[in-house]
Protein backbone atom coordinates (compact mmCIF):
# COMPACT_ATOMS: atom_id res chain seq x y z
CA UNK A 1 0.00 0.00 0.00
CA UNK A 2 3.05 2.27 -0.07
CA UNK A 3 2.75 5.19 -2.50
CA UNK A 4 6.06 5.70 -4.26
CA UNK A 5 6.99 9.25 -5.38
CA UNK A 6 7.48 8.20 -9.01
CA UNK A 7 6.31 10.23 -11.98
CA UNK A 8 3.52 8.62 -13.97
CA UNK A 9 5.30 9.57 -17.21
CA UNK A 10 9.10 9.68 -17.39
CA UNK A 11 11.31 11.41 -19.94
CA UNK A 12 11.99 7.97 -21.45
CA UNK A 13 8.24 7.42 -21.80
CA UNK A 14 7.88 10.72 -23.66
CA UNK A 15 10.81 9.83 -25.91
CA UNK A 16 9.18 6.48 -26.72
CA UNK A 17 5.87 8.24 -27.33
CA UNK A 18 7.46 10.63 -29.82
CA UNK A 19 9.08 7.65 -31.56
CA UNK A 20 5.69 5.97 -31.91
CA UNK A 21 3.88 9.10 -33.04
CA UNK A 22 6.47 9.67 -35.75
CA UNK A 23 5.68 6.19 -37.07
CA UNK A 24 1.92 6.56 -37.10
CA UNK A 25 0.71 4.45 -34.17
CA UNK A 26 -3.07 4.33 -33.71
CA UNK A 27 -3.11 3.88 -29.92
CA UNK A 28 -0.89 4.63 -26.95
CA UNK A 29 -1.42 2.51 -23.81
CA UNK A 30 -0.30 3.81 -20.42
CA UNK A 31 0.67 1.29 -17.74
CA UNK A 32 0.04 1.56 -13.99
CA UNK A 33 -2.39 4.47 -14.25
CA UNK A 34 -3.35 5.75 -10.79
CA UNK A 35 -5.77 8.53 -11.68
CA UNK A 36 -7.12 10.59 -14.57
CA UNK A 37 -4.37 13.19 -14.13
CA UNK A 38 -1.72 10.61 -15.09
CA UNK A 39 -2.96 10.76 -18.69
CA UNK A 40 -2.46 14.53 -19.04
CA UNK A 41 1.26 14.44 -20.03
CA UNK A 42 0.46 12.01 -22.84
CA UNK A 43 -2.37 14.21 -24.07
CA UNK A 44 -0.11 17.27 -24.09
CA UNK A 45 2.65 15.50 -26.02
CA UNK A 46 0.18 14.11 -28.57
CA UNK A 47 -1.36 17.58 -29.04
CA UNK A 48 2.11 19.11 -29.40
CA UNK A 49 2.86 16.63 -32.18
CA UNK A 50 -0.44 17.42 -33.91
CA UNK A 51 -1.32 13.73 -33.89
CA UNK A 52 -4.71 12.02 -33.68
CA UNK A 53 -3.99 9.05 -31.44
CA UNK A 54 -6.16 7.22 -28.93
CA UNK A 55 -5.01 7.10 -25.30
CA UNK A 56 -5.66 3.83 -23.49
CA UNK A 57 -5.39 3.40 -19.71
CA UNK A 58 -4.31 0.04 -18.32
CA UNK A 59 -6.12 -0.79 -15.08
CA UNK A 60 -3.62 -2.75 -13.00
CA UNK A 61 -3.21 -0.85 -9.72
CA UNK A 62 -5.22 -0.85 -6.50
CA UNK A 63 -5.66 2.94 -6.54
CA UNK A 64 -6.91 2.84 -10.15
CA UNK A 65 -9.94 0.86 -8.98
CA UNK A 66 -10.89 3.64 -6.59
CA UNK A 67 -10.52 6.22 -9.36
CA UNK A 68 -12.06 4.10 -12.11
CA UNK A 69 -14.89 6.44 -13.12
CA UNK A 70 -12.54 9.39 -13.56
CA UNK A 71 -10.02 7.30 -15.50
CA UNK A 72 -12.72 5.93 -17.82
CA UNK A 73 -13.94 9.48 -18.47
CA UNK A 74 -10.42 10.75 -19.23
CA UNK A 75 -9.23 7.87 -21.43
CA UNK A 76 -10.28 6.91 -24.95
CA UNK A 77 -10.18 3.20 -24.06
CA UNK A 78 -9.44 0.93 -21.11
CA UNK A 79 -7.43 -2.28 -20.79
CA UNK A 80 -8.22 -4.77 -18.03
CA UNK A 81 -4.63 -5.83 -17.33
CA UNK A 82 -5.36 -8.83 -15.15
CA UNK A 83 -1.77 -9.95 -14.56
CA UNK A 84 -0.58 -7.05 -12.43
CA UNK A 85 -4.09 -6.44 -11.12
CA UNK A 86 -3.95 -9.94 -9.62
CA UNK A 87 -0.67 -9.05 -7.90
CA UNK A 88 -1.90 -5.75 -6.49
CA UNK A 89 -5.19 -7.23 -5.27
CA UNK A 90 -6.34 -10.65 -4.01
CA UNK A 91 -6.71 -13.09 -6.91
CA UNK A 92 -10.28 -13.92 -5.99
CA UNK A 93 -11.31 -10.31 -6.63
CA UNK A 94 -10.06 -10.22 -10.23
CA UNK A 95 -13.07 -11.93 -11.93
CA UNK A 96 -15.60 -9.54 -10.40
CA UNK A 97 -13.34 -6.55 -10.99
CA UNK A 98 -13.12 -7.56 -14.64
CA UNK A 99 -16.91 -7.57 -14.87
CA UNK A 100 -17.29 -4.22 -13.11
CA UNK A 101 -14.57 -2.51 -15.19
CA UNK A 102 -16.13 -3.77 -18.41
CA UNK A 103 -19.58 -2.65 -17.27
CA UNK A 104 -18.28 0.84 -16.43
CA UNK A 105 -16.68 1.15 -19.87
CA UNK A 106 -19.81 -0.13 -21.60
CA UNK A 107 -22.03 2.44 -19.91
CA UNK A 108 -19.55 5.23 -20.70
CA UNK A 109 -19.30 4.18 -24.35
CA UNK A 110 -15.56 3.56 -24.07
CA UNK A 111 -13.90 0.55 -25.75
CA UNK A 112 -12.44 -1.99 -23.33
CA UNK A 113 -9.86 -4.72 -23.89
CA UNK A 114 -9.55 -7.81 -21.70
CA UNK A 115 -5.95 -8.99 -21.54
CA UNK A 116 -3.31 -11.20 -19.90
CA UNK A 117 -3.01 -14.99 -19.69
CA UNK A 118 -6.13 -15.66 -21.73
CA UNK A 119 -4.61 -18.64 -23.55
CA UNK A 120 -1.39 -18.87 -21.55
CA UNK A 121 -0.99 -22.63 -21.99
CA UNK A 122 -0.69 -22.09 -25.76
CA UNK A 123 2.75 -20.60 -25.25
CA UNK A 124 3.90 -24.23 -25.25
CA UNK A 125 0.84 -26.23 -26.27
CA UNK A 126 -1.09 -26.27 -29.58
CA UNK A 127 -4.37 -26.53 -27.64
CA UNK A 128 -5.76 -24.40 -24.80
CA UNK A 129 -7.20 -25.69 -21.56
CA UNK A 130 -10.96 -25.85 -21.14
CA UNK A 131 -10.71 -23.23 -18.41
CA UNK A 132 -8.96 -20.82 -20.80
CA UNK A 133 -11.67 -21.32 -23.41
CA UNK A 134 -14.29 -20.50 -20.77
CA UNK A 135 -12.29 -17.43 -19.74
CA UNK A 136 -12.26 -16.08 -23.30
CA UNK A 137 -15.97 -16.75 -23.80
CA UNK A 138 -16.92 -15.17 -20.48
CA UNK A 139 -14.99 -11.99 -21.31
CA UNK A 140 -17.07 -11.69 -24.49
CA UNK A 141 -20.30 -12.34 -22.58
CA UNK A 142 -19.22 -9.73 -20.00
CA UNK A 143 -19.27 -7.18 -22.84
CA UNK A 144 -15.60 -6.66 -23.69
CA UNK A 145 -14.92 -4.95 -27.01
CA UNK A 146 -11.66 -6.75 -27.71
CA UNK A 147 -9.46 -9.58 -26.48
CA UNK A 148 -5.68 -9.42 -26.37
CA UNK A 149 -3.01 -12.09 -26.58
CA UNK A 150 0.40 -11.39 -25.02
CA UNK A 151 3.01 -14.08 -24.46
CA UNK A 152 1.01 -16.46 -26.64
CA UNK A 153 1.96 -14.49 -29.75
CA UNK A 154 5.07 -12.65 -28.52
CA UNK A 155 7.15 -15.67 -27.46
CA UNK A 156 4.81 -18.64 -27.85
CA UNK A 157 5.42 -21.65 -30.07
CA UNK A 158 1.91 -21.54 -31.56
CA UNK A 159 1.06 -17.88 -32.23
CA UNK A 160 -1.12 -18.46 -35.29
CA UNK A 161 -3.04 -21.26 -33.62
CA UNK A 162 -3.64 -19.05 -30.56
CA UNK A 163 -5.18 -16.31 -32.71
CA UNK A 164 -7.38 -18.84 -34.51
CA UNK A 165 -8.59 -20.39 -31.26
CA UNK A 166 -9.39 -17.02 -29.72
CA UNK A 167 -11.25 -15.91 -32.85
CA UNK A 168 -13.31 -19.13 -32.94
CA UNK A 169 -14.23 -18.99 -29.27
CA UNK A 170 -15.13 -15.29 -29.45
CA UNK A 171 -17.32 -15.83 -32.52
CA UNK A 172 -19.20 -18.66 -30.83
CA UNK A 173 -19.68 -16.61 -27.67
CA UNK A 174 -20.99 -13.65 -29.67
CA UNK A 175 -23.50 -15.98 -31.35
CA UNK A 176 -24.79 -16.88 -27.87
CA UNK A 177 -24.90 -13.29 -26.61
CA UNK A 178 -28.33 -12.31 -25.25
CA UNK A 179 -28.92 -9.18 -27.32
CA UNK A 180 -32.53 -8.81 -26.15
CA UNK A 181 -31.54 -8.77 -22.49
CA UNK A 182 -28.73 -6.36 -23.24
CA UNK A 183 -31.06 -3.89 -24.95
CA UNK A 184 -33.42 -3.98 -21.97
CA UNK A 185 -30.52 -2.92 -19.76
CA UNK A 186 -29.05 -0.23 -22.01
CA UNK A 187 -32.45 1.28 -22.81
CA UNK A 188 -32.66 2.26 -19.12
CA UNK A 189 -29.36 4.14 -19.20
CA UNK A 190 -29.76 7.94 -19.01
CA UNK A 191 -29.24 9.91 -22.22
CA UNK A 192 -26.61 12.56 -21.47
CA UNK A 193 -26.46 14.07 -24.95
CA UNK A 194 -28.50 14.28 -28.15
CA UNK A 195 -26.14 11.71 -29.68
CA UNK A 196 -26.91 9.34 -26.78
CA UNK A 197 -30.63 9.68 -27.38
CA UNK A 198 -30.45 9.23 -31.14
CA UNK A 199 -28.14 6.23 -30.81
CA UNK A 200 -30.38 4.56 -28.24
CA UNK A 201 -33.46 5.10 -30.39
CA UNK A 202 -31.65 3.86 -33.51
CA UNK A 203 -30.60 0.62 -31.84
CA UNK A 204 -34.12 0.06 -30.51
CA UNK A 205 -35.62 0.61 -33.97
CA UNK A 206 -33.04 -1.68 -35.61
CA UNK A 207 -33.93 -4.36 -33.07
CA UNK A 208 -37.68 -4.03 -33.66
CA UNK A 209 -37.23 -4.17 -37.45
CA UNK A 210 -34.69 -7.00 -37.23
CA UNK A 211 -32.34 -4.84 -39.34
CA UNK A 212 -29.08 -6.39 -40.46
CA UNK A 213 -27.07 -3.19 -40.34
CA UNK A 214 -26.87 0.31 -38.87
CA UNK A 215 -25.02 2.94 -40.90
CA UNK A 216 -23.61 5.90 -39.01
CA UNK A 217 -21.66 8.88 -40.31
CA UNK A 218 -19.01 10.09 -37.88
CA UNK A 219 -15.98 12.35 -37.87
CA UNK A 220 -14.60 11.70 -34.39
CA UNK A 221 -16.00 8.19 -34.04
CA UNK A 222 -18.21 9.17 -31.11
CA UNK A 223 -21.51 8.40 -32.83
CA UNK A 224 -20.37 4.88 -33.71
CA UNK A 225 -19.21 4.34 -30.12
CA UNK A 226 -22.58 5.46 -28.78
CA UNK A 227 -24.33 2.94 -31.02
CA UNK A 228 -21.86 0.17 -30.12
CA UNK A 229 -22.36 0.69 -26.38
CA UNK A 230 -25.84 -0.84 -26.76
CA UNK A 231 -24.34 -3.98 -28.32
CA UNK A 232 -26.87 -4.24 -31.17
CA UNK A 233 -27.22 -7.52 -33.03
CA UNK A 234 -27.06 -5.58 -36.30
CA UNK A 235 -23.66 -4.78 -37.77
CA UNK A 236 -22.53 -1.17 -37.33
CA UNK A 237 -21.14 0.42 -40.48
CA UNK A 238 -19.21 3.58 -39.55
CA UNK A 239 -18.58 5.97 -42.44
CA UNK A 240 -15.88 8.53 -41.68
CA UNK A 241 -13.66 10.90 -43.69
CA UNK A 242 -10.92 10.64 -41.06
CA UNK A 243 -8.36 7.85 -41.49
CA UNK A 244 -7.25 7.98 -37.83
CA UNK A 245 -10.85 7.59 -36.69
CA UNK A 246 -11.33 4.69 -39.07
CA UNK A 247 -8.36 2.84 -37.60
CA UNK A 248 -9.35 3.46 -33.98
CA UNK A 249 -12.89 2.22 -34.53
CA UNK A 250 -11.63 -1.26 -35.42
CA UNK A 251 -11.26 -1.78 -31.66
CA UNK A 252 -14.98 -1.35 -30.95
CA UNK A 253 -17.60 -4.07 -30.66
CA UNK A 254 -19.48 -4.78 -33.91
CA UNK A 255 -18.11 -1.75 -35.79
CA UNK A 256 -16.93 -2.03 -39.39
CA UNK A 257 -15.32 1.32 -40.27
N, C-alpha and C positions, 0 to 999 in steps of 0.2 A: 504493500500500500504506500510505499515511499514515493513521493513525487520528486523526480530528478530535474534539476534546473538545466534542461537540454532544449535547445531551440527545435521547434517543430520542423523547420526547413533550414538546412545548413547551406553554406556557400557551395559545397559539392553538389547538393541537390539542385540548386539553381543552375549550376554549370551543366548538369545532366539534362535538366529541363530544356535549356537553350539548345543543347545538342539534338534533343528529340524534336523540338519545334522546327528547327532548321531542316529536318528530314521529313516533316509532314505527318507526325503522329496524329491519330484521331482522338486519343484519350490519354490523360495523365492520371495515374492512380497514386494516392498519397497513403503511405503506411502509418500505422500507430497514431491516427488522428485522435485528439483528446476533446476538441471542441470546434465549433464552427470557425472560430478565429484562426485556427491553424491553416485553413485553406486560403486565407487572404494573401500571403506572399506568392502563392502560385498564381492566383488571379491577377495580381499586379504584374508579374513577369510575363504572363500570357498576353495581357493587354498591351504591355510595353512592346512586345514583339509583333503586335497587330495580328495575332493568330486567332483562329476560331477552333478551340480545342475543348473537349469536355473534361471536367474535373471530377474524378471519382474518389470517394473517401472509403478507405478500408476500415471496417469496424472490427477491431481486434484488441481493444483495451477496456479495462473495467470502467474508467471514467467516460469512455465514449458511450457506454450504455446509458449512463445518467444524462448525457447531453444529446441523445439520439435525435430528438425532434429538431433541434437546432442544426445539427449536422446534416440531416436529410434535407432541410430547407436550404442550406447553403451550398450543397453539392449538386452536381448534375446527375450523379449516379452513386450507388452504394455497393460495396462488396462485403459479403458476409465471409470474413476470413477466419474460418473455424479453427485452424491450427493454433494460432497464437491466442485466440479467444478462449480456447480450451485450456491454455496454460495460465492465463490471467484469472480465469474463473473456474469453479468446479465443473468437471466434465458433464455431470448430470444436468447442468443448466443449459448447455449448448443447444440441444434440440429445440427447447422452448424459446430460447433467445433467437434462434434462426427463424422460427415462425413469426415472432413478434417484430423482428427487424424487417422481414419481407412484407408483413402486413402494413407496417408504417410507410414503407416505400410505395406500396400499391396505392394506399389512400392519398399519398402526396403526388402520385403520378410520376414518380422517379424510378428509372430502371434499376434493377437490383440483380447482382450476380451472386450465386452460391458457389463457394470455392473451397478447396483444400481436401485432399484425401478422399475424393469421391470414388475413384476406382484405383486406390493405392496398390492393391495386390497385382494390378496389371503392369506395374513397373517390371515385374519378373515373370508374370504368368500371362498366357494368352487369353485367359478367361477370368472374369471377375467373380467375387464371392456373391452369394445370394443377398447377403446383407448390404453390399455395395449397390447392387441393382435396386434394392428397396430404397436406399438412401437417395439415389438419383431420382427415382420416381416420386418420392415424397417431396423433394425440393420443388419439382414441377407442380405437384398438387398443392403445395403451399402457396404458389403464385410467383415463383422466381421468374425473372425475364430471361436469364441466361445461366448456363452452367459452365464452369471452368475446370480444365484439367491442368495440373501443374507438373509434378515429377513424372507422371505417366507419359507425357509427351516430351518433357525436357531431357530426361535421362533414362526413360524406360526402354525396355527391349521391344515393346509392342505398341508404339505410338499410334499407328494407323488403326490397329484393331481397337484401341481404347476409344478413339474418336467415333468409330463405327458403332461400338457398343453403346456409348453414351447417346448418340443420335437415335438409335433404335429404341432404347428405353424411354427417352424423352418423348418420342413420337407416340409410343403406345400410351404413355401416361397422359399426354395431351388429348388423345382420343377418348380417354376415360374421364376427363375433366368435367365436372358438373357445372356447365355454363348457366343453366337455369338458376341454380342456387346462388351462383356468383352474382348474377344480375340482380337478384332480390336483395343481396347485401349492398352492392354498389349503388343501387337506385335510392338507398336511404342516406347516402353520404351527402353532406351539404354542398350546394353549388356556390363556390366562392367568387367565380367570375362568369361572364357571359359565355366564354369558351367552355367552361365546366358544364353549364346548363345545356348548351347546344350539343356537346359531345354525349352527355348522358341521354338526351332525348334521341339522338341519332342511333345510339347503340340499342335503345329500347325499341325503336321503330324497325331496325334491321332484324332484331330478334323476332318481333311479331310477324314480319313479312318473310321470315326465313331467308333473308338475303344472303348471297354468297360472298359479297364484298362490300366494303365501305371505302369510298374514295375521299381523301381529304387533301386539300391544298394547304401547304404550310411553308413558311420561310424559316422560322427558328426551330421547327420540329415540335413545338408545344402542343399544337392541335392534335397531332398524331399521338402524342403521349397521353393526352387527356382521353382520347378514344380508347387507347390500349389499356388504360388503368381499369377499365370495366371488363376486360378480358372477353371481348365478344367472340362468338363462334365464327363469325364472318371474318374473312381476311381483310386486313387494313392496308389499303394502297395509298402511300403517302407521296404526293407529287410536290416536289420542291425545286426551286431554281438554284439552291445553294448546295454545292458539292459536299462541303463539310457537314451540313445537316444531314444529307443523304447517307453519308458514311456512319454518323453517330446513331442514326435511327435503326441500323441493322442490329443493334443491341436489344431493342425493345420487343416485347411479346407480340407476335402476330403481325408485325409491321413489315411490309415489303416496300422499301423506298425506291 
